[in-house]
Amino acid sequence: MKRGAILLIAMVLLFMWQAQAMAGEMDILVRKLVEHGVLSQQDADEILQETRVEAEKERQKTIAATREALMTGEDAPFMLAESIPSFIRNTKIKGDFRLRYQHNDREGGNNNRNRGRYRLRVSFVTKINEKVDVGFGFATGNGNPRSANEDMNNTFENPGIRLDLSYVSYKPFDWLTLVGGKFENPLWLPGGSFLWDSDIRPEGVSVSMNRTVGGVEFFMNNGFWILGEFKDDSDDPVMWVLQPGYKVKLGNNAYFKNALTVYQFSNVKGNDFEYSSGSNTRNPDNTYAKDYDAWVVSGELGCKTGLALIPFAALYSEYINNTSTSSKNSGYIAGFKFGHEKVSTKRQWKVNVHYQRLEKDAWLDTFPDADAYSGQTNTESYVVKTSYGLMDKISLGANYYHSRPLTGPSDDDDVFQLDLLIKF
C-alpha cells in the first residue's frame, strides 16, 4: 500500500480515536481491518506507528499551549476541550486570603486582647450564555454576616466554611443588570464601610443601571432585600433601596461623584435580629422601638495629580438622616485618601483617613462596620487605613480605629490590625 494512502487511513483513524477518547479503540479497529483483509499486518503496523507519532505530537502541542495559557491567562486550543463540560470551561474563579494580627483595647473592663485571625474567600462565576451568569462563593467564618474571620484558638480547631455568595445575574442590555439571590452589595459607598460592613451580602433582588450621556456617567442602584422570614407570618421584615447618582469629569484629571440613597424599611419596629449589636433604642421586651427609614447623601471629589509620589488624591463625605424619628437620628463620615487608587502591583500604596459619627438611632445596628466599636451606633471613630504592595497581588496593610460612645460611659476602644492580603 502506498505511503500516502497509509497516512490518510492513519489520520482518519486518529480522528475517530480522538472522538471516541478511548485508548483501546485504535488497536481494535485496525485488528478488524486486518481480519477482513482490508489491511496487511505490515500496513496495520505502519498505521499504528504513524498514529502514535501524530498523537504524541498533538499531545505535546496541547501541553505547550496549555502551559502558555496558564502563564498568560489567554485561551488555549485544548485537544479534548469538547470532553470538558461547558460550565467548567465558562467558569471564572477568584478569591483572596488574609492573614491578620489584631489587638483590641477597650476601657471599662478586661478587654485587652491579642488575636491571630485569617480569612479565605473563593468565588465562581459561570457564564450560562451572553446574558446570564450564575455566581457562588464560599468563605470562612460562622453565620455572622459582618465577619468572615476565623480566630486561631481551641487547640487547632477545624473551622467551618459558609456559603458567601449564591446568585443569578441577567444582563439584557449593556447598561442594565438584574441580580437575585445572595450577592455583593451593589451600592456605591464612598470611603468604604461607614453604614455597611464590607462582609455583608444582601439577599433578595437588585437592579443596577449605568449609562453615559454627554460625558456624564449616570447610575442607579435599586434593591428589594429580605431581612427575615417567619413561619405563618406575612409581616416579614424587608427593605427597599433606591440610589440614583452621577459622576462628572472636571477637566482631564479630576472628577466629582454624587449620589442620593433612600432606604425604606418594613416591619423592623417591634422586631429583633440575631446579629444586632444592641445599640439602638429598645422596647421593654428588647425589640426595636424605632423605624429606620432614612436618606443618605454621598459625595467624592478626586483627581489624578500627575505626581510620581502621590498619583491620586480624593476627598469624600456621606451624611445620613433617619426620617422615622426626631432625635439621635443622624450621622456622617468625612475623610480623604491618597496614593494609588488601587493596590494591585508591587510598590503601589494608599492611605485612607476619616472621621465617622453615628448617633444612636441614625441607622439599624445590624449593618455598621464591626471593627468600629463592635459595629455599634451611638459612637464616633477616627480611622486610618494603609496598604502597600509587596508583590503583584500581595499587599501589607495596617488599620487603626479609635472609637468611643457619644453618650454614656466614656469607654474608649482602640483596634489595631496588621494584614497580609493575597489575591488570586
Legacy VTK file of the C-alpha trace (Angstrom):
# vtk DataFile Version 3.0
C-alpha trace
ASCII
DATASET POLYDATA
POINTS 424 float
0.000 0.000 0.000
1.305 3.432 -0.876
2.601 5.592 1.981
0.109 8.384 1.196
-2.852 6.009 1.492
-1.467 4.630 4.745
-1.130 8.148 6.155
-4.669 9.013 5.036
-6.104 5.964 6.791
-3.951 6.710 9.837
-5.270 10.267 10.108
-8.891 9.133 9.702
-8.393 6.517 12.382
-6.671 9.069 14.599
-9.670 11.362 14.310
-12.021 8.506 15.160
-9.784 7.503 18.066
-9.866 11.046 19.488
-13.614 11.250 19.031
-14.053 8.028 20.937
-11.496 9.167 23.586
-10.637 5.572 24.484
-7.112 4.118 24.441
-8.046 0.671 23.109
-10.276 1.723 20.224
-7.439 2.125 17.705
-5.969 -1.362 18.163
-9.405 -2.977 17.974
-10.342 -1.184 14.766
-7.057 -1.947 12.978
-7.232 -5.613 14.008
-10.726 -5.883 12.480
-9.453 -4.404 9.213
-6.641 -6.970 9.134
-9.094 -9.811 9.830
-11.274 -8.740 6.903
-8.322 -8.447 4.530
-8.566 -4.702 4.119
-5.046 -4.252 5.547
-1.992 -6.455 5.702
-0.253 -6.887 9.042
2.659 -4.783 7.802
0.314 -1.962 6.735
-1.501 -2.196 10.062
1.769 -1.865 11.953
2.730 1.195 9.900
-0.671 2.807 10.518
-0.454 2.234 14.260
3.060 3.645 14.359
2.106 6.739 12.347
-0.974 7.234 14.538
1.051 7.062 17.728
3.580 9.567 16.369
0.871 12.021 15.341
-0.976 11.575 18.646
2.200 12.315 20.591
2.786 15.437 18.517
-0.744 16.644 19.272
-0.318 15.833 22.947
2.921 17.810 23.189
1.326 20.699 21.287
-1.603 20.747 23.708
0.689 20.622 26.732
2.704 23.570 25.417
-0.427 25.595 24.577
-1.966 24.848 27.971
1.220 25.845 29.780
1.313 29.119 27.849
-2.361 29.768 28.601
-1.799 29.255 32.314
1.089 31.747 32.216
-0.654 34.425 30.112
-4.292 33.922 31.061
-5.300 33.520 27.405
-7.444 30.729 25.979
-5.726 27.549 24.803
-6.835 25.155 21.994
-7.391 22.164 24.271
-7.319 18.936 22.232
-10.098 17.409 24.314
-11.986 20.632 25.044
-15.266 19.153 23.927
-14.981 16.439 26.570
-14.820 19.128 29.321
-18.301 20.234 30.490
-19.149 23.687 29.162
-19.971 25.078 32.605
-16.364 24.357 33.690
-14.878 25.975 30.583
-17.125 29.020 31.137
-16.339 29.453 34.833
-14.003 32.100 36.252
-12.505 31.684 39.708
-11.171 34.393 42.007
-10.573 34.854 45.705
-8.375 36.197 48.446
-6.604 35.082 51.608
-5.949 37.439 54.517
-3.671 36.735 57.484
-4.237 39.179 60.367
-2.815 40.129 63.736
-5.368 42.129 65.749
-5.049 43.980 69.057
-8.141 45.259 70.926
-8.006 47.515 73.962
-11.269 48.831 75.430
-11.533 50.772 78.672
-14.018 49.870 81.381
-13.280 46.170 81.671
-10.959 43.291 80.926
-10.985 43.800 77.155
-7.285 43.855 76.262
-6.993 41.161 73.610
-4.472 39.888 71.036
-5.602 37.580 68.247
-4.287 35.759 65.227
-7.000 35.663 62.555
-7.401 34.570 58.958
-9.977 34.832 56.198
-10.357 32.861 52.968
-12.879 33.694 50.260
-13.325 31.913 46.917
-15.962 32.759 44.308
-17.000 31.203 40.989
-18.883 32.879 38.132
-20.246 30.670 35.343
-21.408 32.230 32.088
-24.562 30.381 31.045
-24.936 32.451 27.878
-24.207 36.000 26.709
-26.787 37.474 29.089
-26.964 35.154 32.110
-24.316 34.392 34.760
-24.570 32.238 37.865
-22.254 33.018 40.761
-21.489 31.263 44.017
-18.780 31.536 46.627
-17.550 30.235 49.952
-15.820 31.905 52.886
-14.513 31.114 56.346
-16.475 32.268 59.379
-19.671 31.334 61.164
-23.112 32.688 60.369
-22.281 36.262 61.423
-22.875 38.379 58.290
-20.380 41.023 59.484
-17.333 38.765 59.744
-15.640 36.088 57.670
-12.700 35.972 60.092
-11.567 32.863 61.942
-9.646 33.143 65.214
-6.648 30.927 65.860
-7.768 29.127 69.032
-9.266 25.957 70.544
-6.143 23.811 70.028
-6.152 23.887 66.216
-9.928 23.617 65.863
-11.101 22.999 62.290
-13.246 25.988 61.245
-16.363 25.889 59.134
-16.949 27.074 55.593
-20.101 29.037 54.830
-21.961 29.986 51.675
-20.854 33.539 50.933
-22.475 34.129 47.536
-25.239 32.458 45.559
-26.936 34.419 42.785
-28.080 34.623 39.188
-27.336 37.708 37.102
-29.233 38.718 33.961
-27.909 41.477 31.701
-30.380 42.101 28.860
-28.557 45.301 27.850
-25.064 46.667 28.431
-26.479 49.302 30.803
-28.873 47.101 32.813
-28.134 44.258 35.261
-30.657 42.290 37.327
-29.419 40.103 40.193
-31.283 37.725 42.510
-30.099 35.611 45.440
-27.214 36.430 47.808
-24.757 38.874 46.256
-22.151 41.565 46.894
-23.503 44.937 47.985
-24.157 46.887 44.751
-24.362 50.328 46.424
-21.724 53.000 45.968
-20.155 53.574 49.397
-17.518 56.350 49.417
-14.791 55.734 51.955
-15.711 52.074 52.379
-17.518 50.793 55.439
-19.462 53.508 57.251
-23.057 52.301 57.180
-22.321 48.862 55.755
-19.748 46.306 56.879
-17.828 45.098 53.829
-18.567 41.425 54.604
-22.368 41.816 54.389
-24.002 40.096 51.408
-27.596 41.280 50.878
-30.306 38.764 49.969
-33.196 39.470 47.615
-33.150 41.175 44.216
-31.243 44.175 42.865
-31.355 46.219 39.676
-28.373 48.309 38.547
-28.305 50.753 35.635
-25.353 52.665 34.245
-25.267 54.939 31.190
-23.024 57.746 29.979
-24.756 60.730 28.373
-22.897 63.829 27.236
-19.756 62.790 29.083
-21.630 62.324 32.385
-21.918 58.828 33.859
-25.371 58.258 35.370
-26.077 55.256 37.590
-28.990 53.821 39.547
-28.828 51.020 42.116
-32.118 49.599 43.394
-32.860 46.729 45.740
-35.580 44.765 47.486
-33.745 42.966 50.274
-35.194 40.497 52.755
-34.148 40.864 56.411
-36.040 37.945 57.929
-38.736 35.328 57.405
-41.154 33.932 59.954
-43.300 30.856 59.506
-47.009 31.629 59.012
-46.306 35.368 59.260
-46.885 37.713 56.343
-45.275 40.687 58.140
-41.687 39.747 57.364
-39.049 42.494 57.748
-37.756 43.788 54.410
-36.071 46.874 52.995
-36.208 48.812 49.743
-33.197 50.729 48.436
-33.043 53.418 45.752
-29.699 55.047 44.842
-29.529 57.422 41.851
-26.229 59.153 41.187
-23.794 60.542 38.655
-20.079 61.016 38.012
-18.855 64.002 36.032
-15.345 64.766 34.791
-13.767 68.064 35.813
-11.149 68.646 33.161
-8.893 65.791 32.111
-7.770 64.551 35.514
-10.478 65.327 38.106
-13.999 64.075 38.797
-16.943 64.603 41.133
-19.234 61.722 42.098
-22.527 62.239 43.899
-25.454 60.040 44.931
-28.659 60.130 46.964
-29.697 56.877 48.651
-33.189 56.300 50.051
-33.854 53.405 52.453
-37.388 52.243 53.277
-37.939 49.515 55.903
-40.991 47.440 56.762
-41.701 45.523 59.985
-38.492 46.461 61.806
-40.153 48.289 64.705
-41.249 45.720 67.293
-38.913 43.114 65.832
-35.415 41.862 66.674
-32.458 40.435 64.722
-29.957 37.821 65.836
-26.824 39.744 64.826
-27.853 43.117 66.210
-25.156 44.944 68.219
-27.868 46.003 70.708
-27.184 49.739 70.482
-30.466 51.089 69.029
-33.340 52.215 71.283
-35.266 49.177 72.564
-38.698 48.351 73.945
-39.007 46.627 77.347
-39.170 43.264 75.526
-35.848 44.103 73.801
-37.397 44.657 70.366
-36.692 47.733 68.232
-38.575 50.833 69.399
-37.921 52.816 66.196
-38.125 52.504 62.445
-35.117 53.333 60.264
-36.384 54.870 57.032
-33.535 57.149 56.003
-31.915 59.175 53.242
-28.182 59.440 52.602
-26.213 61.990 50.561
-22.788 60.860 49.335
-20.046 62.714 47.501
-16.444 62.294 46.373
-14.061 64.734 44.693
-10.924 63.144 43.285
-8.121 63.769 40.852
-5.056 62.248 39.259
-2.278 64.548 40.376
0.353 63.678 37.792
2.877 63.309 40.602
5.016 60.197 40.761
4.979 60.081 44.571
1.227 60.712 45.060
-0.557 59.907 41.787
-4.123 60.134 43.189
-5.983 62.056 45.903
-9.642 62.410 46.875
-11.977 63.916 49.478
-15.211 62.114 50.387
-18.175 62.524 52.699
-21.542 60.996 53.494
-24.485 62.136 55.629
-27.441 60.075 56.892
-30.739 61.147 58.456
-33.343 58.754 59.869
-36.699 60.329 58.998
-38.653 57.896 61.223
-37.591 59.613 64.457
-36.695 63.147 65.502
-33.878 62.553 67.993
-30.420 60.964 67.818
-31.159 60.288 64.174
-28.168 61.449 62.108
-24.589 60.585 61.279
-21.807 61.366 58.849
-18.363 60.431 57.604
-15.685 62.824 56.288
-12.265 61.825 55.057
-9.567 61.808 52.431
-7.440 59.234 50.621
-4.250 59.488 48.621
-1.592 57.359 46.939
-2.769 54.949 44.237
-6.450 54.343 43.542
-5.918 50.591 43.983
-3.065 48.475 45.310
-2.610 45.546 42.922
1.064 45.587 41.924
4.435 45.895 43.634
5.218 49.248 45.304
1.724 50.672 44.873
0.317 52.175 48.075
-2.621 54.096 49.503
-3.726 55.785 52.716
-7.320 56.372 53.836
-8.116 58.647 56.808
-11.616 59.553 58.036
-13.802 60.538 60.962
-17.224 58.933 61.369
-20.087 59.670 63.731
-23.299 57.633 64.049
-25.985 58.608 66.555
-27.981 56.027 68.473
-30.966 55.728 66.105
-29.473 57.046 62.881
-29.126 53.573 61.360
-30.081 49.963 62.025
-27.431 48.461 64.331
-27.048 45.196 62.375
-25.159 46.825 59.470
-22.246 49.154 60.516
-18.560 48.201 60.311
-17.861 45.619 63.019
-14.311 46.937 63.562
-15.593 50.333 64.765
-16.724 49.772 68.385
-18.060 46.286 67.531
-20.436 47.720 64.947
-22.488 49.755 67.412
-24.331 53.017 66.814
-24.038 55.901 69.349
-20.320 56.050 68.564
-17.667 58.162 66.888
-14.457 56.810 65.372
-11.161 58.054 63.946
-9.936 55.596 61.320
-6.633 55.242 59.469
-6.112 52.517 56.844
-2.916 51.919 54.864
-1.870 49.403 52.220
1.422 48.728 50.409
2.096 46.321 47.534
4.845 43.863 48.471
4.483 41.974 45.189
1.897 41.761 42.432
-1.420 40.809 44.115
0.241 40.644 47.557
-0.059 43.595 49.929
0.649 44.519 53.525
-1.932 46.650 55.335
-2.260 48.358 58.712
-5.537 49.702 60.146
-6.204 51.703 63.302
-9.605 52.522 64.862
-10.031 54.833 67.862
-13.696 54.806 68.909
-15.824 55.932 71.839
-19.523 56.264 72.727
-21.290 59.565 72.085
-23.312 59.225 75.303
-22.947 57.088 78.416
-19.677 55.829 79.919
-16.621 57.104 78.042
-15.051 53.713 77.350
-12.560 54.355 74.563
-11.864 51.455 72.220
-8.633 51.031 70.240
-8.239 48.438 67.495
-5.015 47.804 65.574
-4.850 45.363 62.650
-1.848 44.194 60.624
-2.857 42.358 57.440
-1.126 40.285 54.790
-3.515 40.092 51.826
-3.092 37.763 48.841
-5.472 37.953 45.892
-5.849 35.278 43.220
LINES 1 425
424 0 1 2 3 4 5 6 7 8 9 10 11 12 13 14 15 16 17 18 19 20 21 22 23 24 25 26 27 28 29 30 31 32 33 34 35 36 37 38 39 40 41 42 43 44 45 46 47 48 49 50 51 52 53 54 55 56 57 58 59 60 61 62 63 64 65 66 67 68 69 70 71 72 73 74 75 76 77 78 79 80 81 82 83 84 85 86 87 88 89 90 91 92 93 94 95 96 97 98 99 100 101 102 103 104 105 106 107 108 109 110 111 112 113 114 115 116 117 118 119 120 121 122 123 124 125 126 127 128 129 130 131 132 133 134 135 136 137 138 139 140 141 142 143 144 145 146 147 148 149 150 151 152 153 154 155 156 157 158 159 160 161 162 163 164 165 166 167 168 169 170 171 172 173 174 175 176 177 178 179 180 181 182 183 184 185 186 187 188 189 190 191 192 193 194 195 196 197 198 199 200 201 202 203 204 205 206 207 208 209 210 211 212 213 214 215 216 217 218 219 220 221 222 223 224 225 226 227 228 229 230 231 232 233 234 235 236 237 238 239 240 241 242 243 244 245 246 247 248 249 250 251 252 253 254 255 256 257 258 259 260 261 262 263 264 265 266 267 268 269 270 271 272 273 274 275 276 277 278 279 280 281 282 283 284 285 286 287 288 289 290 291 292 293 294 295 296 297 298 299 300 301 302 303 304 305 306 307 308 309 310 311 312 313 314 315 316 317 318 319 320 321 322 323 324 325 326 327 328 329 330 331 332 333 334 335 336 337 338 339 340 341 342 343 344 345 346 347 348 349 350 351 352 353 354 355 356 357 358 359 360 361 362 363 364 365 366 367 368 369 370 371 372 373 374 375 376 377 378 379 380 381 382 383 384 385 386 387 388 389 390 391 392 393 394 395 396 397 398 399 400 401 402 403 404 405 406 407 408 409 410 411 412 413 414 415 416 417 418 419 420 421 422 423
